[in-house]
Amino acid sequence: MKRDRLRLAVHCVILAGIVVLAVWPLHPLAISWGYTIAGSRVLRRLQQAPDLAPETRYAQATQAGQLFQTALAWDPLNHRAYANLAAVYMVWDDIPSATRALARAALLSPHAQDAGP
């Protein structure tokens, strides 16, 4: 009985190791995706409340921008993070940076309609 449990435990550990080795190369994409989702929530909250005080708008835009920058640090090919970062630049009235971010998003996007924020 104890031998069967030990055998089962060893097989579970081996299987878990194989799964980790198979999934590990994808972890930067998953982390980038998580930061993009978090930044999108902050940005959406900012866009849905246009009557916020300017310092609050700036603070939320800064938080969203940091999340998108972190997402891009993990995956520099994340077109959604670039598109959302362009929306943050628009909140800051930084049109040249917004244009560059949108151009990068359009270049990286697998579909042209996905490049917009």
MOPAC internal coordinates of N, CA, C and O (Angstrom, degrees):
PM7 1SCF
backbone

  N    0.0000 0     0.00 0     0.00 0    0    0    0
  C    1.4422 1     0.00 0     0.00 0    1    0    0
  C    1.5321 1   110.82 1     0.00 0    2    1    0
  O    1.2310 1   120.68 1   131.76 1    3    2    1
  N    1.3611 1   116.30 1   -48.24 1    3    2    1
  C    1.4564 1   119.52 1   179.66 1    5    3    2
  C    1.5240 1   110.94 1   -66.91 1    6    5    3
  O    1.2310 1   121.06 1   146.61 1    7    6    5
  N    1.3035 1   115.57 1   -33.39 1    7    6    5
  C    1.4572 1   119.32 1   179.70 1    9    7    6
  C    1.5277 1   110.85 1   -66.84 1   10    9    7
  O    1.2310 1   120.08 1   141.98 1   11   10    9
  N    1.3343 1   117.44 1   -38.02 1   11   10    9
  C    1.4674 1   121.07 1   177.49 1   13   11   10
  C    1.5226 1   111.30 1   -65.50 1   14   13   11
  O    1.2310 1   120.65 1   139.96 1   15   14   13
  N    1.3211 1   116.37 1   -40.04 1   15   14   13
  C    1.4696 1   120.30 1   178.33 1   17   15   14
  C    1.5266 1   110.45 1   -65.65 1   18   17   15
  O    1.2310 1   120.72 1   138.63 1   19   18   17
  N    1.3112 1   116.23 1   -41.37 1   19   18   17
  C    1.4552 1   120.07 1   178.19 1   21   19   18
  C    1.5251 1   110.39 1   -63.27 1   22   21   19
  O    1.2310 1   120.31 1   135.83 1   23   22   21
  N    1.3112 1   117.01 1   -44.17 1   23   22   21
  C    1.4595 1   121.24 1   178.62 1   25   23   22
  C    1.5289 1   110.36 1   -60.83 1   26   25   23
  O    1.2310 1   120.21 1   136.82 1   27   26   25
  N    1.3349 1   117.21 1   -43.18 1   27   26   25
  C    1.4646 1   121.61 1   178.29 1   29   27   26
  C    1.5234 1   110.61 1   -62.79 1   30   29   27
  O    1.2310 1   120.16 1   137.59 1   31   30   29
  N    1.3351 1   117.31 1   -42.41 1   31   30   29
  C    1.4611 1   121.05 1   179.38 1   33   31   30
  C    1.5253 1   110.91 1   -63.34 1   34   33   31
  O    1.2310 1   120.17 1   137.72 1   35   34   33
  N    1.3167 1   117.28 1   -42.28 1   35   34   33
  C    1.4687 1   120.88 1   178.96 1   37   35   34
  C    1.5179 1   110.60 1   -63.76 1   38   37   35
  O    1.2310 1   120.33 1   136.70 1   39   38   37
  N    1.3237 1   116.98 1   -43.30 1   39   38   37
  C    1.4598 1   120.32 1   178.62 1   41   39   38
  C    1.5263 1   111.46 1   -63.34 1   42   41   39
  O    1.2310 1   120.22 1   140.92 1   43   42   41
  N    1.3287 1   117.18 1   -39.08 1   43   42   41
  C    1.4677 1   120.97 1   178.05 1   45   43   42
  C    1.5218 1   111.01 1   -64.06 1   46   45   43
  O    1.2310 1   120.02 1   138.11 1   47   46   45
  N    1.3273 1   117.56 1   -41.89 1   47   46   45
  C    1.4583 1   121.52 1   179.13 1   49   47   46
  C    1.5266 1   110.37 1   -65.14 1   50   49   47
  O    1.2310 1   120.62 1   137.53 1   51   50   49
  N    1.3071 1   116.42 1   -42.47 1   51   50   49
  C    1.4693 1   120.46 1   178.86 1   53   51   50
  C    1.5221 1   110.20 1   -64.02 1   54   53   51
  O    1.2310 1   120.25 1   134.95 1   55   54   53
  N    1.3229 1   117.13 1   -45.05 1   55   54   53
  C    1.4597 1   120.86 1   178.53 1   57   55   54
  C    1.5221 1   111.44 1   -62.23 1   58   57   55
  O    1.2310 1   120.02 1   138.21 1   59   58   57
  N    1.3280 1   117.57 1   -41.79 1   59   58   57
  C    1.4656 1   120.97 1   178.40 1   61   59   58
  C    1.5290 1   110.17 1   -62.97 1   62   61   59
  O    1.2310 1   120.05 1   140.06 1   63   62   61
  N    1.3096 1   117.52 1   -39.94 1   63   62   61
  C    1.4613 1   121.03 1   177.56 1   65   63   62
  C    1.5124 1   112.34 1   -63.26 1   66   65   63
  O    1.2310 1   120.46 1   138.99 1   67   66   65
  N    1.3181 1   116.72 1   -41.01 1   67   66   65
  C    1.4720 1   120.69 1   178.20 1   69   67   66
  C    1.5236 1   110.51 1   -64.33 1   70   69   67
  O    1.2310 1   120.36 1   137.71 1   71   70   69
  N    1.3355 1   116.92 1   -42.29 1   71   70   69
  C    1.4626 1   120.72 1   179.01 1   73   71   70
  C    1.5232 1   110.51 1   -62.87 1   74   73   71
  O    1.2310 1   120.03 1   135.65 1   75   74   73
  N    1.3240 1   117.55 1   -44.35 1   75   74   73
  C    1.4697 1   120.55 1   179.30 1   77   75   74
  C    1.5220 1   110.34 1   -62.06 1   78   77   75
  O    1.2310 1   119.74 1   136.64 1   79   78   77
  N    1.3072 1   118.11 1   -43.36 1   79   78   77
  C    1.4571 1   120.86 1   179.56 1   81   79   78
  C    1.5297 1   111.71 1   -65.38 1   82   81   79
  O    1.2310 1   120.00 1   145.92 1   83   82   81
  N    1.3203 1   117.60 1   -34.08 1   83   82   81
  C    1.4602 1   120.88 1  -179.85 1   85   83   82
  C    1.5271 1   111.84 1   -74.57 1   86   85   83
  O    1.2310 1   120.02 1   144.39 1   87   86   85
  N    1.3246 1   117.57 1   -35.61 1   87   86   85
  C    1.4593 1   121.76 1  -174.77 1   89   87   86
  C    1.5318 1   112.11 1   -91.17 1   90   89   87
  O    1.2310 1   119.67 1   156.19 1   91   90   89
  N    1.3124 1   118.23 1   -23.81 1   91   90   89
  C    1.4539 1   121.79 1  -174.04 1   93   91   90
  C    1.5297 1   114.35 1   -51.75 1   94   93   91
  O    1.2310 1   118.09 1   138.23 1   95   94   93
  N    1.3297 1   121.24 1   -41.77 1   95   94   93
  C    1.4696 1   119.11 1   179.66 1   97   95   94
  C    1.5326 1   113.69 1   -61.90 1   98   97   95
  O    1.2310 1   119.63 1   161.67 1   99   98   97
  N    1.3170 1   118.30 1   -18.33 1   99   98   97
  C    1.4600 1   121.24 1  -178.69 1  101   99   98
  C    1.5274 1   113.04 1   -90.89 1  102  101   99
  O    1.2310 1   119.42 1   175.96 1  103  102  101
  N    1.3180 1   118.71 1    -4.04 1  103  102  101
  C    1.4666 1   119.51 1  -174.00 1  105  103  102
  C    1.5248 1   114.30 1   -62.25 1  106  105  103
  O    1.2310 1   117.59 1   145.92 1  107  106  105
  N    1.3415 1   122.19 1   -34.08 1  107  106  105
  C    1.4654 1   118.46 1   176.57 1  109  107  106
  C    1.5298 1   112.37 1   -62.67 1  110  109  107
  O    1.2310 1   120.33 1   143.80 1  111  110  109
  N    1.3177 1   116.98 1   -36.20 1  111  110  109
  C    1.4685 1   119.58 1   178.27 1  113  111  110
  C    1.5155 1   111.20 1   -66.03 1  114  113  111
  O    1.2310 1   120.63 1   138.73 1  115  114  113
  N    1.3128 1   116.41 1   -41.27 1  115  114  113
  C    1.4633 1   120.14 1  -179.79 1  117  115  114
  C    1.5270 1   111.02 1   -67.00 1  118  117  115
  O    1.2310 1   119.99 1   138.78 1  119  118  117
  N    1.3129 1   117.62 1   -41.22 1  119  118  117
  C    1.4622 1   120.47 1   179.33 1  121  119  118
  C    1.5198 1   109.86 1   -66.92 1  122  121  119
  O    1.2310 1   120.00 1   136.16 1  123  122  121
  N    1.3217 1   117.60 1   -43.84 1  123  122  121
  C    1.4623 1   121.22 1   177.94 1  125  123  122
  C    1.5210 1   110.82 1   -60.07 1  126  125  123
  O    1.2310 1   120.84 1   137.42 1  127  126  125
  N    1.3169 1   115.99 1   -42.58 1  127  126  125
  C    1.4654 1   120.78 1   178.60 1  129  127  126
  C    1.5286 1   110.29 1   -60.08 1  130  129  127
  O    1.2310 1   120.40 1   137.61 1  131  130  129
  N    1.3220 1   116.85 1   -42.39 1  131  130  129
  C    1.4618 1   120.80 1   179.58 1  133  131  130
  C    1.5249 1   112.17 1   -62.69 1  134  133  131
  O    1.2310 1   120.01 1   135.83 1  135  134  133
  N    1.3296 1   117.59 1   -44.17 1  135  134  133
  C    1.4606 1   120.33 1   177.99 1  137  135  134
  C    1.5304 1   111.14 1   -66.29 1  138  137  135
  O    1.2310 1   120.28 1   143.83 1  139  138  137
  N    1.3247 1   117.08 1   -36.17 1  139  138  137
  C    1.4698 1   119.97 1   178.01 1  141  139  138
  C    1.5263 1   110.59 1   -65.05 1  142  141  139
  O    1.2310 1   120.18 1   138.17 1  143  142  141
  N    1.3105 1   117.26 1   -41.83 1  143  142  141
  C    1.4724 1   121.04 1   178.41 1  145  143  142
  C    1.5265 1   109.82 1   -63.34 1  146  145  143
  O    1.2310 1   120.17 1   134.98 1  147  146  145
  N    1.3237 1   117.29 1   -45.02 1  147  146  145
  C    1.4673 1   120.54 1  -179.72 1  149  147  146
  C    1.5260 1   111.14 1   -63.38 1  150  149  147
  O    1.2310 1   120.31 1   136.07 1  151  150  149
  N    1.3191 1   117.02 1   -43.93 1  151  150  149
  C    1.4637 1   120.49 1   177.86 1  153  151  150
  C    1.5153 1   112.14 1   -64.77 1  154  153  151
  O    1.2310 1   120.43 1   143.27 1  155  154  153
  N    1.3275 1   116.79 1   -36.73 1  155  154  153
  C    1.4674 1   120.48 1   178.62 1  157  155  154
  C    1.5211 1   111.09 1   -64.03 1  158  157  155
  O    1.2310 1   120.40 1   142.71 1  159  158  157
  N    1.3152 1   116.84 1   -37.29 1  159  158  157
  C    1.4749 1   120.03 1   178.09 1  161  159  158
  C    1.5215 1   110.90 1   -65.38 1  162  161  159
  O    1.2310 1   120.35 1   136.15 1  163  162  161
  N    1.3254 1   116.93 1   -43.85 1  163  162  161
  C    1.4664 1   119.93 1   178.59 1  165  163  162
  C    1.5290 1   109.91 1   -64.11 1  166  165  163
  O    1.2310 1   120.22 1   135.90 1  167  166  165
  N    1.3246 1   117.19 1   -44.10 1  167  166  165
  C    1.4598 1   121.46 1  -179.99 1  169  167  166
  C    1.5288 1   111.19 1   -63.71 1  170  169  167
  O    1.2310 1   120.11 1   137.60 1  171  170  169
  N    1.3245 1   117.40 1   -42.40 1  171  170  169
  C    1.4704 1   120.75 1   178.78 1  173  171  170
  C    1.5202 1   111.00 1   -62.36 1  174  173  171
  O    1.2310 1   120.80 1   138.01 1  175  174  173
  N    1.3223 1   116.08 1   -41.99 1  175  174  173
  C    1.4662 1   120.59 1   177.80 1  177  175  174
  C    1.5293 1   110.20 1   -61.80 1  178  177  175
  O    1.2310 1   120.54 1   140.98 1  179  178  177
  N    1.3229 1   116.58 1   -39.02 1  179  178  177
  C    1.4553 1   121.84 1   178.24 1  181  179  178
  C    1.5251 1   111.14 1   -66.13 1  182  181  179
  O    1.2310 1   120.43 1   136.41 1  183  182  181
  N    1.3191 1   116.77 1   -43.59 1  183  182  181
  C    1.4599 1   120.79 1  -178.26 1  185  183  182
  C    1.5210 1   112.83 1   -70.63 1  186  185  183
  O    1.2310 1   120.10 1   153.29 1  187  186  185
  N    1.3245 1   117.41 1   -26.71 1  187  186  185
  C    1.4546 1   120.83 1  -179.26 1  189  187  186
  C    1.5255 1   112.78 1   -84.62 1  190  189  187
  O    1.2310 1   119.98 1   175.91 1  191  190  189
  N    1.3031 1   117.64 1    -4.09 1  191  190  189
  C    1.4682 1   121.12 1   179.80 1  193  191  190
  C    1.5273 1   108.98 1  -128.49 1  194  193  191
  O    1.2310 1   119.92 1  -105.02 1  195  194  193
  N    1.3407 1   117.76 1    74.98 1  195  194  193
  C    1.4689 1   119.64 1  -176.29 1  197  195  194
  C    1.5346 1   113.68 1   -71.13 1  198  197  195
  O    1.2310 1   119.55 1   166.85 1  199  198  197
  N    1.3300 1   118.47 1   -13.15 1  199  198  197
  C    1.4604 1   120.96 1  -177.26 1  201  199  198
  C    1.5340 1   112.77 1   -93.49 1  202  201  199
  O    1.2310 1   119.80 1  -164.44 1  203  202  201
  N    1.3225 1   117.99 1    15.56 1  203  202  201
  C    1.4691 1   120.91 1   177.85 1  205  203  202
  C    1.5289 1   110.14 1   -67.73 1  206  205  203
  O    1.2310 1   121.48 1   -25.34 1  207  206  205
  N    1.3027 1   114.77 1   154.66 1  207  206  205
  C    1.4651 1   120.26 1   175.00 1  209  207  206
  C    1.5334 1   108.94 1   -63.03 1  210  209  207
  O    1.2310 1   120.14 1   -33.22 1  211  210  209
  N    1.3281 1   117.34 1   146.78 1  211  210  209
  C    1.4768 1   119.91 1  -177.13 1  213  211  210
  C    1.5267 1   113.54 1   -55.67 1  214  213  211
  O    1.2310 1   120.05 1   140.70 1  215  214  213
  N    1.3462 1   117.51 1   -39.30 1  215  214  213
  C    1.4685 1   118.43 1  -179.09 1  217  215  214
  C    1.5284 1   111.42 1   -69.00 1  218  217  215
  O    1.2310 1   120.43 1   148.02 1  219  218  217
  N    1.3332 1   116.79 1   -31.98 1  219  218  217
  C    1.4669 1   120.21 1   176.78 1  221  219  218
  C    1.5217 1   110.12 1   -70.51 1  222  221  219
  O    1.2310 1   120.27 1   138.33 1  223  222  221
  N    1.3381 1   117.10 1   -41.67 1  223  222  221
  C    1.4728 1   120.69 1   177.34 1  225  223  222
  C    1.5263 1   110.04 1   -60.10 1  226  225  223
  O    1.2310 1   121.12 1   135.41 1  227  226  225
  N    1.3359 1   115.47 1   -44.59 1  227  226  225
  C    1.4547 1   119.48 1  -178.87 1  229  227  226
  C    1.5295 1   111.07 1   -64.47 1  230  229  227
  O    1.2310 1   120.58 1   138.42 1  231  230  229
  N    1.3375 1   116.50 1   -41.58 1  231  230  229
  C    1.4756 1   120.31 1  -179.83 1  233  231  230
  C    1.5248 1   111.04 1   -64.76 1  234  233  231
  O    1.2310 1   120.10 1   137.61 1  235  234  233
  N    1.3326 1   117.41 1   -42.39 1  235  234  233
  C    1.4722 1   119.70 1   178.82 1  237  235  234
  C    1.5207 1   110.93 1   -68.48 1  238  237  235
  O    1.2310 1   120.22 1   141.70 1  239  238  237
  N    1.3389 1   117.19 1   -38.30 1  239  238  237
  C    1.4666 1   119.81 1   177.40 1  241  239  238
  C    1.5246 1   110.26 1   -64.72 1  242  241  239
  O    1.2310 1   120.58 1   142.12 1  243  242  241
  N    1.3231 1   116.49 1   -37.88 1  243  242  241
  C    1.4617 1   120.45 1   177.41 1  245  243  242
  C    1.5234 1   110.78 1   -63.64 1  246  245  243
  O    1.2310 1   120.60 1   136.23 1  247  246  245
  N    1.3255 1   116.46 1   -43.77 1  247  246  245
  C    1.4658 1   120.20 1   178.77 1  249  247  246
  C    1.5294 1   110.61 1   -61.90 1  250  249  247
  O    1.2310 1   120.46 1   133.63 1  251  250  249
  N    1.3378 1   116.73 1   -46.37 1  251  250  249
  C    1.4667 1   120.21 1   179.08 1  253  251  250
  C    1.5314 1   110.52 1   -62.71 1  254  253  251
  O    1.2310 1   120.77 1   136.88 1  255  254  253
  N    1.3299 1   116.13 1   -43.12 1  255  254  253
  C    1.4651 1   119.92 1   179.63 1  257  255  254
  C    1.5209 1   112.13 1   -60.80 1  258  257  255
  O    1.2310 1   120.45 1   139.73 1  259  258  257
  N    1.3282 1   116.75 1   -40.27 1  259  258  257
  C    1.4668 1   119.89 1   178.19 1  261  259  258
  C    1.5257 1   111.28 1   -65.16 1  262  261  259
  O    1.2310 1   120.61 1   140.92 1  263  262  261
  N    1.3240 1   116.44 1   -39.08 1  263  262  261
  C    1.4683 1   119.41 1   178.50 1  265  263  262
  C    1.5285 1   110.71 1   -65.05 1  266  265  263
  O    1.2310 1   120.21 1   138.49 1  267  266  265
  N    1.3395 1   117.20 1   -41.51 1  267  266  265
  C    1.4671 1   119.65 1   179.17 1  269  267  266
  C    1.5268 1   111.34 1   -68.69 1  270  269  267
  O    1.2310 1   120.20 1   142.71 1  271  270  269
  N    1.3252 1   117.22 1   -37.29 1  271  270  269
  C    1.4669 1   119.75 1   176.87 1  273  271  270
  C    1.5277 1   110.77 1   -64.13 1  274  273  271
  O    1.2310 1   120.45 1   141.07 1  275  274  273
  N    1.3277 1   116.74 1   -38.93 1  275  274  273
  C    1.4650 1   120.21 1   177.45 1  277  275  274
  C    1.5264 1   110.29 1   -65.47 1  278  277  275
  O    1.2310 1   120.65 1   139.26 1  279  278  277
  N    1.3334 1   116.36 1   -40.74 1  279  278  277
  C    1.4697 1   119.96 1   177.07 1  281  279  278
  C    1.5162 1   110.30 1   -60.28 1  282  281  279
  O    1.2310 1   120.36 1   138.86 1  283  282  281
  N    1.3188 1   116.92 1   -41.14 1  283  282  281
  C    1.4706 1   120.29 1  -179.99 1  285  283  282
  C    1.5229 1   111.64 1   -71.67 1  286  285  283
  O    1.2310 1   119.85 1   152.76 1  287  286  285
  N    1.3196 1   117.89 1   -27.24 1  287  286  285
  C    1.4708 1   119.88 1   175.29 1  289  287  286
  C    1.5262 1   110.45 1   -66.74 1  290  289  287
  O    1.2310 1   120.38 1   144.14 1  291  290  289
  N    1.3288 1   116.88 1   -35.86 1  291  290  289
  C    1.4665 1   120.85 1   178.68 1  293  291  290
  C    1.5235 1   111.71 1   -78.38 1  294  293  291
  O    1.2310 1   120.16 1   144.36 1  295  294  293
  N    1.3405 1   117.31 1   -35.64 1  295  294  293
  C    1.4641 1   120.97 1  -179.03 1  297  295  294
  C    1.5269 1   108.79 1  -143.82 1  298  297  295
  O    1.2310 1   119.79 1   -84.37 1  299  298  297
  N    1.3272 1   118.00 1    95.63 1  299  298  297
  C    1.4603 1   120.88 1  -177.09 1  301  299  298
  C    1.5335 1   113.81 1   -67.78 1  302  301  299
  O    1.2310 1   119.82 1   174.93 1  303  302  301
  N    1.3200 1   117.95 1    -5.07 1  303  302  301
  C    1.4590 1   121.25 1   179.34 1  305  303  302
  C    1.5317 1   112.36 1  -103.34 1  306  305  303
  O    1.2310 1   120.05 1  -163.09 1  307  306  305
  N    1.3195 1   117.51 1    16.91 1  307  306  305
  C    1.4633 1   123.03 1  -177.81 1  309  307  306
  C    1.5299 1   109.08 1   -80.62 1  310  309  307
  O    1.2310 1   120.60 1   -84.28 1  311  310  309
  N    1.3193 1   116.46 1    95.72 1  311  310  309
  C    1.4647 1   120.49 1  -175.43 1  313  311  310
  C    1.5251 1   112.17 1   -66.78 1  314  313  311
  O    1.2310 1   119.66 1   148.34 1  315  314  313
  N    1.3118 1   118.26 1   -31.66 1  315  314  313
  C    1.4722 1   120.28 1   179.08 1  317  315  314
  C    1.5303 1   111.27 1   -67.43 1  318  317  315
  O    1.2310 1   119.97 1   143.00 1  319  318  317
  N    1.3132 1   117.67 1   -37.00 1  319  318  317
  C    1.4637 1   120.43 1   177.38 1  321  319  318
  C    1.5295 1   110.48 1   -64.66 1  322  321  319
  O    1.2310 1   120.34 1   140.17 1  323  322  321
  N    1.3362 1   116.95 1   -39.83 1  323  322  321
  C    1.4667 1   119.83 1   176.65 1  325  323  322
  C    1.5342 1   111.17 1   -64.20 1  326  325  323
  O    1.2310 1   120.23 1   136.81 1  327  326  325
  N    1.3236 1   117.16 1   -43.19 1  327  326  325
  C    1.4617 1   120.21 1  -179.91 1  329  327  326
  C    1.5258 1   110.97 1   -63.70 1  330  329  327
  O    1.2310 1   120.36 1   137.81 1  331  330  329
  N    1.3152 1   116.93 1   -42.19 1  331  330  329
  C    1.4599 1   120.06 1   178.59 1  333  331  330
  C    1.5278 1   111.54 1   -70.53 1  334  333  331
  O    1.2310 1   120.33 1   146.12 1  335  334  333
  N    1.3083 1   116.98 1   -33.88 1  335  334  333
  C    1.4570 1   120.32 1   176.25 1  337  335  334
  C    1.5333 1   110.19 1   -64.00 1  338  337  335
  O    1.2310 1   120.52 1   145.32 1  339  338  337
  N    1.3132 1   116.61 1   -34.68 1  339  338  337
  C    1.4685 1   120.15 1   175.67 1  341  339  338
  C    1.5320 1   110.62 1   -62.05 1  342  341  339
  O    1.2310 1   119.94 1   141.42 1  343  342  341
  N    1.3244 1   117.73 1   -38.58 1  343  342  341
  C    1.4635 1   120.67 1   177.10 1  345  343  342
  C    1.5286 1   110.95 1   -65.02 1  346  345  343
  O    1.2310 1   120.39 1   143.66 1  347  346  345
  N    1.3257 1   116.86 1   -36.34 1  347  346  345
  C    1.4745 1   120.32 1   176.32 1  349  347  346
  C    1.5185 1   109.54 1   -64.67 1  350  349  347
  O    1.2310 1   120.51 1   136.01 1  351  350  349
  N    1.3255 1   116.64 1   -43.99 1  351  350  349
  C    1.4699 1   119.79 1   177.98 1  353  351  350
  C    1.5302 1   111.21 1   -60.88 1  354  353  351
  O    1.2310 1   120.34 1   146.20 1  355  354  353
  N    1.3121 1   116.96 1   -33.80 1  355  354  353
  C    1.4678 1   120.01 1   177.82 1  357  355  354
  C    1.5338 1   110.50 1   -66.72 1  358  357  355
  O    1.2310 1   120.07 1   143.01 1  359  358  357
  N    1.3155 1   117.47 1   -36.99 1  359  358  357
  C    1.4704 1   120.68 1   176.26 1  361  359  358
  C    1.5227 1   109.22 1   -62.02 1  362  361  359
  O    1.2310 1   120.42 1   143.19 1  363  362  361
  N    1.3128 1   116.80 1   -36.81 1  363  362  361
  C    1.4609 1   121.44 1   179.89 1  365  363  362
  C    1.5285 1   112.44 1   -83.73 1  366  365  363
  O    1.2310 1   119.76 1   179.64 1  367  366  365
  N    1.3310 1   118.07 1    -0.36 1  367  366  365
  C    1.4718 1   123.78 1  -177.05 1  369  367  366
  C    1.5274 1   111.98 1    60.48 1  370  369  367
  O    1.2310 1   120.39 1  -145.54 1  371  370  369
  N    1.3130 1   116.86 1    34.46 1  371  370  369
  C    1.4661 1   122.79 1   176.52 1  373  371  370
  C    1.5318 1   107.55 1  -101.50 1  374  373  371
  O    1.2310 1   120.88 1  -101.50 1  375  374  373
  N    1.3163 1   115.91 1    78.50 1  375  374  373
  C    1.4689 1   121.94 1  -173.84 1  377  375  374
  C    1.5305 1   112.41 1   -63.51 1  378  377  375
  O    1.2310 1   118.48 1   136.91 1  379  378  377
  N    1.3436 1   120.51 1   -43.09 1  379  378  377
  C    1.4686 1   118.89 1   179.43 1  381  379  378
  C    1.5362 1   113.00 1   -60.09 1  382  381  379
  O    1.2310 1   120.38 1   137.89 1  383  382  381
  N    1.3285 1   116.88 1   -42.11 1  383  382  381
  C    1.4696 1   119.20 1   178.83 1  385  383  382
  C    1.5177 1   111.20 1   -67.99 1  386  385  383
  O    1.2310 1   120.34 1   142.39 1  387  386  385
  N    1.3329 1   116.96 1   -37.61 1  387  386  385
  C    1.4625 1   120.67 1   177.85 1  389  387  386
  C    1.5249 1   110.41 1   -63.20 1  390  389  387
  O    1.2310 1   120.61 1   138.74 1  391  390  389
  N    1.3153 1   116.44 1   -41.26 1  391  390  389
  C    1.4696 1   120.77 1   179.27 1  393  391  390
  C    1.5259 1   110.79 1   -63.80 1  394  393  391
  O    1.2310 1   120.57 1   137.19 1  395  394  393
  N    1.3397 1   116.51 1   -42.81 1  395  394  393
  C    1.4719 1   119.65 1   178.76 1  397  395  394
  C    1.5232 1   111.26 1   -64.50 1  398  397  395
  O    1.2310 1   120.73 1   138.33 1  399  398  397
  N    1.3340 1   116.20 1   -41.67 1  399  398  397
  C    1.4705 1   119.39 1  -179.76 1  401  399  398
  C    1.5244 1   110.90 1   -66.06 1  402  401  399
  O    1.2310 1   120.05 1   139.55 1  403  402  401
  N    1.3332 1   117.50 1   -40.45 1  403  402  401
  C    1.4736 1   119.89 1   177.53 1  405  403  402
  C    1.5222 1   111.70 1   -66.50 1  406  405  403
  O    1.2310 1   120.56 1   142.25 1  407  406  405
  N    1.3275 1   116.54 1   -37.75 1  407  406  405
  C    1.4712 1   119.59 1   177.71 1  409  407  406
  C    1.5303 1   110.03 1   -63.87 1  410  409  407
  O    1.2310 1   120.23 1   138.68 1  411  410  409
  N    1.3282 1   117.17 1   -41.32 1  411  410  409
  C    1.4642 1   120.45 1   178.39 1  413  411  410
  C    1.5205 1   110.57 1   -65.77 1  414  413  411
  O    1.2310 1   120.44 1   139.22 1  415  414  413
  N    1.3444 1   116.77 1   -40.78 1  415  414  413
  C    1.4662 1   120.58 1   178.62 1  417  415  414
  C    1.5180 1   110.73 1   -62.53 1  418  417  415
  O    1.2310 1   120.50 1   137.51 1  419  418  417
  N    1.3237 1   116.64 1   -42.49 1  419  418  417
  C    1.4650 1   120.24 1   179.64 1  421  419  418
  C    1.5240 1   110.87 1   -65.57 1  422  421  419
  O    1.2310 1   120.65 1   143.04 1  423  422  421
  N    1.3168 1   116.37 1   -36.96 1  423  422  421
  C    1.4655 1   120.72 1   179.41 1  425  423  422
  C    1.5275 1   111.37 1   -66.47 1  426  425  423
  O    1.2310 1   120.63 1   141.02 1  427  426  425
  N    1.3317 1   116.40 1   -38.98 1  427  426  425
  C    1.4635 1   121.34 1  -176.62 1  429  427  426
  C    1.5202 1   114.07 1   -87.02 1  430  429  427
  O    1.2310 1   120.37 1   161.79 1  431  430  429
  N    1.3203 1   116.90 1   -18.21 1  431  430  429
  C    1.4652 1   120.38 1  -174.29 1  433  431  430
  C    1.5173 1   111.40 1   -70.04 1  434  433  431
  O    1.2310 1   120.35 1   -45.52 1  435  434  433
  N    1.3394 1   116.93 1   134.48 1  435  434  433
  C    1.4653 1   118.96 1   176.37 1  437  435  434
  C    1.5327 1   111.81 1   -72.25 1  438  437  435
  O    1.2310 1   120.27 1   159.46 1  439  438  437
  N    1.3194 1   117.09 1   -20.54 1  439  438  437
  C    1.4632 1   122.72 1   178.04 1  441  439  438
  C    1.5109 1   108.27 1  -132.17 1  442  441  439
  O    1.2310 1   120.06 1   -46.17 1  443  442  441
  N    1.3281 1   117.49 1   133.83 1  443  442  441
  C    1.4608 1   120.97 1  -176.75 1  445  443  442
  C    1.5170 1   112.83 1   -59.78 1  446  445  443
  O    1.2310 1   119.01 1   143.85 1  447  446  445
  N    1.3362 1   119.49 1   -36.15 1  447  446  445
  C    1.4531 1   120.76 1  -177.52 1  449  447  446
  C    1.5177 1   112.77 1   -72.48 1  450  449  447
  O    1.2310 1   118.80 1   164.07 1  451  450  449
  N    1.3489 1   119.89 1   -15.93 1  451  450  449
  C    1.4524 1   122.22 1   178.71 1  453  451  450
  C    1.5177 1   112.45 1   -80.62 1  454  453  451
  O    1.2310 1   119.75 1   171.58 1  455  454  453
  N    1.3269 1   118.07 1    -8.42 1  455  454  453
  C    1.4585 1   120.41 1  -173.50 1  457  455  454
  C    1.5118 1   112.71 1   -76.72 1  458  457  455
  O    1.2310 1   119.10 1   165.21 1  459  458  457
  N    1.3116 1   119.32 1   -14.79 1  459  458  457
  C    1.4614 1   120.82 1  -178.81 1  461  459  458
  C    1.5011 1   111.72 1   -85.20 1  462  461  459
  O    1.2310 1   120.86 1   -26.20 1  463  462  461
  N    1.3794 1   115.96 1   153.80 1  463  462  461
  C    1.4724 1   118.78 1  -179.92 1  465  463  462
  C    1.5024 1   113.05 1   -73.17 1  466  465  463
  O    1.2310 1   120.10 1   180.00 1  467  466  465

